[in-house]
Amino acid sequence: MESARRYNVERSCLRCHQRKVRCDKSSPCGACIRANVLCQYPGPNRVKRRPPKVHNSDVIARLESLERSIAALVGTRSLPHLQHEVTDGRAVSAPDAGSPSSKEPSPTGTTAAAESSHDGLLVEDGRYINEQLLSRVLEDEKELQSAIGTPKSDTSSSRRPLTLRAEGLLVSRSVEEGHLYALHPCQWQSTQLWQTFLNRIDPIIKILHVPSTQPRVFAAINQPAAAPPDLHALLFAIFFAATTSVLAEDPAHEQRQSEVKRYQQGLELALYQSNFLDAPTLTSLQAMSIYQMCLRYYNSGRSGWTMRGLVIRAAQSIGLHRDGRHFKLTPLECELRRRLWWHICTADSRAVEDHGVGVNSGEEVYDTAFPANIDDQDLSATAMVPPDSKDCWTEMTASLITTVVNEKRLELHRTLTTKVTGKDPAEIVREAKEHVYNTYTKHGDPNIPIQRHGMLLGEVLVLKMEMYLNQKALQTNSTSIPVAERRELQTKTLDISCQALERTNEMFTDALLRGYRWLSSTFMPYFLLTYILWHLCVYPLGVHVERAWRAVNLVFDLTEKDPLWPNPGPKWAIITRLRDKALYIRQMQVAVEQAAGSVDETQPTGTSQVEAPMVESFFDFVNWDIGVLGFPDWTGLMQSVDITGFEHSMDTQI
């Protein structure tokens, strides 16, 4: 029988090749026959086909198809038609001859360049920034790319809060460093820290039900060996939070610094032992949420942003995004899950502004109801019927103000950006304002610290919604609004901005609210400062300007001169640069007007006067879109602005 045809007869069979022995290259070969094994040869060496040559027309067609797909996915109007030229084998987009220039406003008031998405920026330390204003500023202000990743040194203040790192949650450095129980404070100190938590932390981070939690806390303090690891994590979070609120009064206190580090270590070890990443519980998520809010005082870095994503996924893994009534849970369990879920959502919204990283604007699927406006004593562990919300100020009111306004702000953003038919945007703002006042703030007593805090916070959040609405009106109607009306709207928006910043400063400086300043001081009003400083760059003189400078200077005095103030975070370098620019423009404008005034005095009647140069309206070409989630986020402020060009126009006009 004729031997089977084989390929590569010049090569040995696979077995001989592997054994490194001579092969007679028969089929089968002699060595395989003697060993009574299957003889196999390598397959044919086929010549690889070259990929078909790609023509320029194919590239252009694919790009156009991709543009149409992106426009369909985002659900917005079609991208501007682009003609593609090919240079050295690369497709280059150019404006269509019949389309407006990239610097000309579109019918909605935005520019063609503003319609395209921005890919973000990688700065020198590897940080990714896709927040529109911040990334554009860093592209043009190269020296700030290193500044944003480097904490500002402050040799004049040795009492600044210490810095704590957070990666121990993922790689616990304390697993081999001691026993969990040895990290607990003594029983007397533990009870005192619990009382401090009730007075300073629980009113503003209202996620626990004190009547049902307190027996568990005291039982764990008295018999730590009988407590599960997730309850130990909650204990350490309580100790960490209480010590933080006290340490904020004296950041240089060495004993408390040592204690807060020990409680952080205990929390990390307890979460490790509770298997938090694979088996999160309601209790361990409560511990993480309290810890994250307090960690802001020590660490304003990206770890906070990263951990927010971890906590959201852990919460979804136990179904917090679905209301407890679907699972026939008790009223107490439903209420605790609602409180925790909405706290996590609200905290995540703020993280966008803190770190300059936006997320997809698509809505998450959740149906968790708002927590009830009740006091803890209105709900017992044995209750079978949920209590109704009360028409008065309760222990949950301050938290509900933040939650409700944040949801209204998201509704406003969807209405303004997706062009969906429905409520008028002004009606949404009006509803939010009336709801917050009629349901919550009108029942508050400004003489009670936590109620005063909640009333000021509600006013600030609603004012920011009004700012957003006015900005979108300036953006979309910039070409249709008469100059006088547009200037009036700009002045009104600055007035609202000043009101919001003044109320924020009141929260910082009010002696009655000093017990909550350890947390409120960590929420830097980036959005308000950015808007006001940009306005001052464009209109260095005018209505509300002096008022705006007083509010801005107070923030800078607190942040840079108060030794009790925490690190403001990497964005502070941008805010500082904007203030320097606004100060320079203000000084030059004053000098020009003084020079013009002196010329007026010396000129004879009838001669032409020297006119002070007018600064071009920044609002005519800026896309004032504050973005997706970060309330108050400033994503999109620089969507169509070239900072270098703006600086050049300022220099040539002043």
KEZA-170872 format. One line per 8 residues: number of its first residue (from 0); for each residue x, y, z of C-alpha. Coordinates in Angstrom, 3 decimals. Example, Ala and Ser with C-alpha at 12.3 -4.5 7.8 and 13.67 -1.06 7.14 Angstrom:
2
0) 12.300,-4.500,7.800; 13.670,-1.060,7.140
END
This chain:
654
0) 0.000,0.000,0.000; 1.332,3.375,-0.961; 2.355,5.404,2.050; 0.133,8.368,2.925; 1.141,11.674,1.452; 2.810,13.964,3.905; 4.120,17.502,3.906; 7.514,18.894,4.871
8) 9.380,15.648,4.111; 12.598,17.471,4.959; 11.455,17.732,8.587; 11.462,15.051,11.277; 8.267,13.710,12.778; 6.992,15.340,15.912; 8.137,12.560,18.276; 11.672,12.385,16.865
16) 11.921,16.151,16.885; 10.860,16.238,20.543; 13.313,13.437,21.522; 16.110,15.041,19.467; 16.870,11.771,17.547; 17.470,11.145,13.863; 14.307,10.436,11.871; 14.313,8.438,8.612
24) 11.353,10.582,7.491; 9.279,7.622,6.369; 5.582,7.515,7.008; 5.500,6.111,9.634; 9.173,6.422,10.531; 11.200,3.510,11.829; 11.580,4.921,15.349; 7.822,5.266,15.808
32) 7.250,1.723,14.405; 9.694,0.277,16.919; 8.097,2.203,19.764; 4.613,1.223,18.556; 3.358,4.813,18.736; 1.496,7.097,16.352; 3.783,8.904,13.956; 2.794,12.456,13.107
40) 4.407,15.122,11.000; 3.954,18.912,11.232; 1.350,20.419,8.953; 2.099,22.323,5.780; 3.789,25.698,6.024; 1.316,27.756,4.122; 2.236,31.230,3.022; 0.245,33.748,5.058
48) -2.020,35.827,2.944; -1.460,39.528,3.028; -4.422,41.540,4.245; -6.286,43.225,1.446; -5.075,46.694,0.687; -7.157,49.290,2.459; -8.148,52.187,0.268; -8.726,55.699,1.493
56) -12.362,55.473,0.503; -12.791,52.464,2.819; -11.302,54.383,5.744; -13.572,57.352,5.084; -16.640,55.107,4.879; -15.770,53.406,8.155; -15.240,56.740,9.902; -18.578,58.032,8.698
64) -20.259,54.815,9.838; -18.605,55.146,13.244; -19.825,58.741,13.564; -23.375,57.672,12.813; -23.146,54.851,15.349; -21.867,57.162,18.061; -24.611,59.684,17.364; -27.221,56.935,17.603
72) -25.782,55.567,20.856; -25.696,58.876,22.701; -29.208,59.671,21.533; -28.383,63.208,20.468; -28.565,65.035,17.177; -26.305,63.788,14.380; -22.716,64.791,14.433; -21.808,67.575,12.022
80) -21.036,66.240,8.591; -17.299,66.056,8.103; -15.338,65.786,4.901; -12.194,63.708,5.171; -8.940,64.515,3.456; -6.134,62.018,3.285; -2.604,63.148,4.024; 0.256,60.646,4.088
88) -2.165,57.767,4.414; -4.004,59.294,7.411; -7.629,60.381,7.375; -8.030,63.997,8.485; -11.389,65.580,9.302; -12.179,68.956,7.846; -15.364,71.031,8.142; -17.791,70.687,5.308
96) -17.789,73.653,2.983; -21.423,74.212,3.739; -21.114,73.784,7.495; -20.206,76.504,9.978; -16.627,77.030,10.989; -15.423,75.282,14.130; -15.338,78.691,15.816; -18.793,79.777,14.723
104) -21.713,79.090,17.052; -24.193,76.414,16.050; -27.957,77.101,16.096; -28.040,76.000,19.728; -25.338,78.430,20.718; -22.556,75.860,20.974; -19.697,75.535,18.536; -19.056,72.688,16.164
112) -16.002,71.760,18.178; -18.146,71.628,21.289; -20.348,68.991,19.690; -17.494,66.489,19.574; -16.507,64.546,22.638; -13.268,65.102,24.462; -10.977,62.131,24.998; -9.559,63.391,28.266
120) -5.967,63.823,29.273; -3.187,61.828,30.901; -1.098,64.146,33.061; 2.496,63.564,34.053; 1.776,61.442,37.131; -0.423,59.058,35.127; -3.676,60.582,36.303; -6.554,60.443,33.791
128) -8.762,63.541,33.640; -11.837,63.738,31.421; -13.640,66.573,33.166; -13.888,69.132,30.375; -12.734,72.297,32.097; -9.907,70.711,34.050; -8.538,68.695,31.130; -8.580,71.711,28.801
136) -6.834,73.879,31.363; -4.134,71.261,31.890; -3.588,70.865,28.155; -2.754,74.542,27.820; -1.201,75.133,31.248; 1.536,72.511,31.070; 3.186,73.542,34.332; 0.012,72.640,36.224
144) 0.188,69.013,35.139; 2.910,68.373,37.689; 1.306,70.632,40.277; -2.001,68.793,40.227; -0.383,65.527,41.266; 1.813,67.011,43.961; 0.361,68.096,47.303; 1.075,71.719,48.060
152) 3.767,72.085,50.683; 2.826,74.223,53.626; 5.826,74.815,55.823; 4.095,77.654,57.629; 1.554,75.320,59.169; 2.795,72.224,60.952; -0.663,71.576,62.375; -2.226,70.420,59.140
160) -4.111,67.110,59.433; -2.055,63.986,58.889; -2.376,62.012,55.673; -3.726,58.459,55.757; -3.379,55.964,52.939; -6.289,53.709,52.046; -4.913,50.745,50.121; -4.942,48.563,53.230
168) -8.520,47.636,52.365; -7.292,45.679,49.365; -3.899,44.513,50.629; -4.150,44.430,54.390; -0.781,45.301,55.850; -2.064,44.384,59.320; -2.919,40.710,58.800; 0.348,39.605,60.355
176) 0.821,42.517,62.718; -1.356,41.636,65.667; -4.676,40.478,66.999; -7.884,42.293,66.130; -9.009,42.691,69.729; -5.714,44.312,70.740; -6.562,47.259,68.471; -9.739,48.105,70.402
184) -9.661,50.978,72.901; -10.547,50.234,76.497; -14.224,49.779,77.295; -14.621,53.201,78.898; -12.982,54.956,75.955; -15.126,52.913,73.555; -18.338,54.109,75.208; -17.114,57.717,75.116
192) -16.309,57.420,71.414; -19.784,56.026,70.780; -21.324,59.050,72.491; -19.121,61.372,70.441; -20.301,59.580,67.306; -23.937,60.112,68.283; -23.364,63.832,68.872; -21.122,64.744,65.936
200) -21.334,62.067,63.235; -24.759,60.436,63.285; -26.700,63.697,62.679; -24.900,64.394,59.377; -24.143,60.801,58.243; -27.525,59.300,59.058; -27.314,55.680,57.956; -27.691,53.856,61.287
208) -30.822,53.149,63.317; -29.521,53.960,66.770; -32.103,52.074,68.922; -31.339,48.771,67.171; -27.613,49.429,66.693; -26.715,50.570,70.212; -27.328,47.186,71.920; -25.102,45.482,69.343
216) -22.395,48.114,69.830; -22.304,47.749,73.616; -22.405,43.955,73.378; -19.392,43.999,71.040; -17.550,46.431,73.342; -18.215,44.211,76.365; -17.568,40.864,74.666; -15.489,41.435,71.523
224) -14.778,37.730,71.054; -18.483,37.058,70.473; -18.930,39.774,67.841; -18.752,38.898,64.124; -16.019,40.556,62.010; -18.422,42.889,60.167; -19.636,44.287,63.492; -16.004,44.837,64.492
232) -15.605,46.782,61.241; -18.569,48.987,62.188; -17.079,49.538,65.657; -13.743,50.641,64.223; -15.502,52.923,61.725; -17.364,54.538,64.641; -14.122,54.950,66.611; -12.367,56.339,63.517
240) -15.141,58.860,62.820; -15.446,60.047,66.426; -11.692,60.507,66.790; -11.557,62.381,63.477; -14.166,64.911,64.615; -12.150,65.563,67.779; -8.771,65.553,66.057; -10.015,68.262,63.682
248) -9.899,70.698,66.590; -6.189,69.987,67.129; -4.570,68.179,64.177; -1.171,68.163,65.906; -2.401,66.041,68.839; 0.024,63.108,68.650; -1.969,60.705,70.801; -5.112,61.093,68.699
256) -3.066,60.783,65.521; -1.797,57.444,66.798; -5.304,56.375,67.753; -6.860,57.218,64.412; -4.165,55.194,62.631; -4.861,52.255,64.945; -8.600,52.411,64.289; -7.974,52.529,60.548
264) -5.802,49.446,60.894; -8.499,47.704,62.933; -11.137,48.524,60.304; -8.986,47.131,57.510; -8.285,43.931,59.427; -11.955,43.485,60.380; -13.069,43.947,56.755; -10.420,41.441,55.689
272) -11.634,38.897,58.216; -15.272,39.499,57.232; -14.394,38.694,53.597; -15.809,42.041,52.520; -14.939,41.822,48.826; -16.595,38.429,48.339; -19.319,38.558,50.989; -20.299,42.154,51.859
280) -23.077,42.665,54.385; -25.272,45.590,55.322; -23.156,46.097,58.445; -19.809,46.042,56.640; -21.152,48.463,54.016; -22.300,50.794,56.783; -18.770,50.654,58.185; -17.234,51.406,54.787
288) -19.584,54.333,54.145; -18.823,55.981,57.495; -15.098,55.383,57.018; -15.046,56.842,53.509; -16.774,60.046,54.541; -14.283,60.594,57.363; -11.281,59.613,55.266; -11.920,62.744,53.170
296) -10.445,64.772,56.014; -7.088,62.979,55.693; -6.909,61.998,52.057; -8.257,63.903,49.049; -6.553,61.647,46.500; -7.896,59.222,43.940; -8.281,56.409,46.447; -11.608,57.942,47.456
304) -12.865,57.795,43.872; -11.678,54.209,43.447; -13.234,53.007,46.675; -16.561,54.608,45.753; -16.799,52.273,42.783; -15.947,49.307,44.985; -18.672,50.199,47.496; -21.314,50.734,44.789
312) -20.615,47.314,43.291; -20.677,45.712,46.739; -24.012,47.424,47.462; -25.476,46.197,44.186; -24.243,42.679,44.936; -26.567,42.527,47.966; -29.417,44.246,46.120; -29.421,47.650,47.772
320) -30.409,49.178,44.436; -33.726,47.308,44.667; -36.243,48.334,47.272; -36.597,45.954,50.185; -40.347,45.605,49.682; -39.619,43.362,46.676; -38.019,40.864,49.051; -40.687,41.181,51.758
328) -38.204,42.520,54.288; -39.258,44.084,57.567; -39.846,47.857,57.696; -36.613,48.321,59.657; -34.541,46.378,57.118; -36.135,48.293,54.243; -35.405,51.620,55.911; -31.761,50.770,56.668
336) -31.172,49.645,53.079; -32.762,52.837,51.713; -30.679,55.078,53.956; -27.465,53.331,52.976; -28.162,53.183,49.228; -29.029,56.863,48.904; -26.066,57.887,51.033; -23.779,55.929,48.697
344) -25.359,57.515,45.592; -25.109,61.049,46.959; -21.503,60.577,48.066; -20.576,59.198,44.638; -22.073,62.267,42.949; -19.715,64.515,44.875; -16.700,62.321,44.065; -16.972,63.349,40.392
352) -16.273,66.977,41.272; -13.491,66.040,43.669; -11.434,64.031,41.190; -12.341,65.320,37.730; -13.410,61.952,36.353; -16.885,61.830,34.857; -18.916,58.687,34.325; -21.414,57.618,31.710
360) -24.599,59.645,31.796; -26.707,56.543,31.361; -29.047,55.960,34.236; -28.375,53.111,36.618; -31.274,50.745,37.084; -32.564,51.143,40.633; -35.946,51.505,42.265; -35.038,51.987,45.907
368) -37.483,54.388,47.527; -36.355,57.433,49.504; -35.970,56.933,53.243; -38.878,58.056,55.388; -38.692,61.445,57.100; -38.844,60.018,60.618; -36.903,59.855,63.859; -35.261,56.606,64.858
376) -37.684,56.172,67.744; -40.595,56.074,65.265; -39.410,52.703,63.934; -38.830,49.629,66.061; -37.151,46.359,65.197; -40.435,44.494,65.723; -42.622,46.821,63.648; -44.553,45.125,60.837
384) -46.041,48.287,59.307; -43.718,51.057,58.067; -44.305,54.478,59.657; -45.419,57.441,57.573; -43.108,60.374,56.957; -43.628,63.194,59.425; -44.454,66.770,58.502; -41.736,68.274,60.702
392) -37.974,68.318,61.127; -36.650,64.870,62.017; -33.308,63.147,62.380; -33.471,62.185,58.685; -34.331,65.635,57.297; -30.780,66.906,56.719; -29.852,63.776,54.753; -33.100,63.835,52.780
400) -32.472,67.408,51.630; -29.240,66.351,49.945; -30.784,63.200,48.470; -33.914,64.838,47.052; -32.143,67.847,45.536; -29.515,65.620,43.953; -32.222,63.570,42.229; -33.950,66.754,41.051
408) -30.654,68.002,39.687; -30.255,64.769,37.708; -33.769,65.212,36.301; -32.890,68.772,35.296; -29.690,67.625,33.627; -31.493,64.930,31.616; -34.135,67.408,30.486; -31.585,69.993,29.364
416) -29.126,67.645,27.669; -31.247,64.930,26.058; -33.944,67.255,24.672; -36.649,64.962,25.990; -40.170,66.293,25.997; -41.696,66.723,29.398; -41.374,69.262,32.167; -40.072,72.711,31.566
424) -36.571,72.992,33.117; -37.596,76.081,35.048; -40.506,74.081,36.464; -38.122,71.399,37.736; -36.068,74.002,39.596; -39.211,75.594,40.964; -40.513,72.221,42.156; -37.234,71.442,43.873
432) -37.184,74.818,45.602; -40.780,74.564,46.775; -40.432,70.926,47.856; -37.318,71.575,49.927; -38.909,74.575,51.608; -42.424,73.212,52.183; -41.359,69.713,53.208; -38.148,70.368,55.110
440) -36.577,73.770,55.703; -39.700,75.668,56.805; -39.850,73.342,59.805; -36.234,74.009,60.792; -35.080,76.018,63.773; -31.892,77.990,62.937; -30.952,77.996,66.625; -30.441,74.207,66.589
448) -27.043,73.389,65.001; -28.001,70.399,62.856; -31.153,72.129,61.624; -29.233,75.289,60.817; -26.719,73.163,58.911; -29.469,71.446,56.910; -31.267,74.713,56.113; -28.075,76.310,54.768
456) -27.216,73.183,52.795; -30.655,73.074,51.181; -30.371,76.717,50.149; -26.930,76.173,48.612; -28.015,73.123,46.602; -31.103,74.817,45.170; -29.084,77.917,44.251; -26.698,75.717,42.290
464) -29.609,74.282,40.332; -30.656,77.830,39.427; -27.083,78.519,38.308; -27.146,75.494,36.041; -30.444,76.544,34.489; -29.175,80.069,33.767; -25.942,78.740,32.292; -27.811,76.528,29.857
472) -29.976,79.495,28.867; -26.843,81.536,28.154; -25.369,78.649,26.219; -28.274,77.641,24.017; -29.699,81.114,23.391; -26.533,83.176,23.212; -27.206,84.285,19.643; -30.914,84.962,20.042
480) -30.962,86.856,23.346; -30.466,90.628,22.938; -27.225,91.968,24.370; -28.966,93.840,27.196; -30.975,90.792,28.271; -27.928,88.543,28.060; -25.915,90.916,30.222; -28.782,91.029,32.723
488) -28.891,87.229,32.850; -25.121,87.082,33.385; -25.411,89.549,36.252; -28.266,87.546,37.765; -26.230,84.335,37.521; -23.289,85.986,39.283; -25.688,87.171,41.994; -26.932,83.596,42.501
496) -23.326,82.330,42.539; -22.377,84.846,45.209; -25.390,83.875,47.305; -24.418,80.199,47.116; -20.772,80.873,47.999; -21.758,83.178,50.871; -24.001,80.474,52.344; -21.207,77.946,51.908
504) -18.807,80.246,53.751; -21.380,80.632,56.501; -21.343,76.861,56.960; -17.556,77.078,57.241; -17.374,79.948,59.721; -20.555,79.820,61.846; -19.527,79.101,65.442; -22.760,77.183,65.990
512) -21.755,74.745,63.223; -18.153,74.250,64.340; -18.887,70.667,65.371; -19.646,69.769,61.739; -16.855,71.777,60.115; -14.506,68.778,60.124; -16.681,67.349,57.316; -18.043,70.457,55.572
520) -14.495,71.798,55.150; -13.643,68.793,52.973; -16.266,69.786,50.369; -14.412,72.477,48.460; -16.892,74.582,46.372; -14.993,74.107,43.111; -18.000,74.761,40.908; -18.871,78.088,42.525
528) -15.269,79.280,42.580; -14.733,78.359,38.946; -17.820,80.170,37.701; -17.173,83.300,39.747; -13.483,83.521,38.834; -14.184,83.065,35.127; -16.799,85.803,35.346; -14.270,88.080,37.060
536) -11.782,87.378,34.280; -14.314,88.600,31.713; -15.946,91.384,33.726; -13.333,92.649,36.200; -15.577,95.599,37.087; -19.318,95.796,37.488; -22.250,94.755,39.641; -21.520,92.198,42.409
544) -17.782,92.189,41.617; -16.659,93.468,45.024; -19.062,91.088,46.706; -17.691,88.193,44.676; -14.105,89.031,45.609; -14.983,89.124,49.313; -16.502,85.638,49.131; -13.600,84.232,47.091
552) -10.952,85.756,49.360; -12.627,84.267,52.437; -12.380,80.776,50.931; -8.687,81.337,50.188; -8.026,82.674,53.691; -9.640,79.636,55.279; -7.966,77.143,52.973; -4.438,78.547,53.004
560) -4.171,80.250,56.395; -6.295,78.220,58.806; -4.073,75.440,60.236; -7.150,73.344,61.011; -8.194,73.200,57.358; -7.656,69.904,55.492; -5.764,69.653,52.214; -8.060,71.071,49.490
568) -6.991,68.486,46.910; -5.241,68.551,43.523; -7.779,70.891,41.891; -6.757,73.721,44.183; -3.810,74.516,41.895; -6.281,75.285,39.090; -8.436,77.504,41.298; -5.337,79.379,42.471
576) -4.252,79.970,38.882; -7.700,81.276,37.957; -7.672,83.700,40.861; -4.226,84.978,39.865; -5.497,85.555,36.331; -8.611,87.355,37.557; -6.519,89.561,39.885; -4.162,90.506,37.072
584) -7.025,91.406,34.719; -8.712,93.422,37.465; -5.548,95.407,38.179; -4.962,96.133,34.497; -8.575,97.189,33.941; -8.442,99.571,36.914; -5.198,101.042,35.595; -6.738,101.598,32.159
592) -9.795,103.303,33.617; -7.633,105.522,35.825; -5.555,106.489,32.801; -8.717,107.226,30.837; -10.009,109.351,33.715; -6.828,111.413,33.850; -7.042,112.009,30.095; -10.647,113.172,30.468
600) -9.575,115.794,33.015; -6.872,117.264,30.782; -8.718,117.108,27.459; -10.560,120.227,26.257; -14.258,119.984,25.643; -15.182,118.474,22.305; -12.057,116.365,21.837; -12.349,112.619,21.534
608) -11.963,110.675,24.757; -9.843,107.583,25.275; -12.168,104.656,25.680; -11.282,101.807,28.052; -11.065,98.597,26.056; -13.984,96.258,26.556; -13.301,92.652,27.383; -14.911,90.232,24.959
616) -17.831,88.373,26.498; -16.622,84.993,27.656; -20.218,83.816,27.834; -20.684,84.243,24.094; -18.472,81.303,23.232; -18.399,79.050,26.300; -20.478,75.903,26.512; -21.735,76.130,30.092
624) -22.546,72.476,30.664; -21.862,71.353,34.242; -21.841,67.722,33.321; -23.292,64.484,34.482; -23.098,63.436,38.090; -20.870,65.634,40.204; -23.202,67.970,42.009; -21.980,70.587,41.704
632) -19.952,69.230,38.780; -18.241,71.558,36.277; -17.807,69.073,33.440; -18.077,70.724,30.051; -17.224,74.282,31.044; -14.268,74.239,28.676; -15.811,72.053,25.991; -15.152,74.629,23.307
640) -12.699,77.048,24.883; -9.034,77.451,24.029; -7.439,78.817,27.201; -4.360,80.005,25.348; -6.504,81.945,22.900; -8.499,83.397,25.763; -5.320,84.543,27.527; -4.034,86.057,24.331
648) -7.275,87.980,23.809; -7.066,89.288,27.357; -3.462,90.415,26.893; -4.185,92.187,23.625; -7.280,93.958,24.866; -6.099,95.151,28.286
END
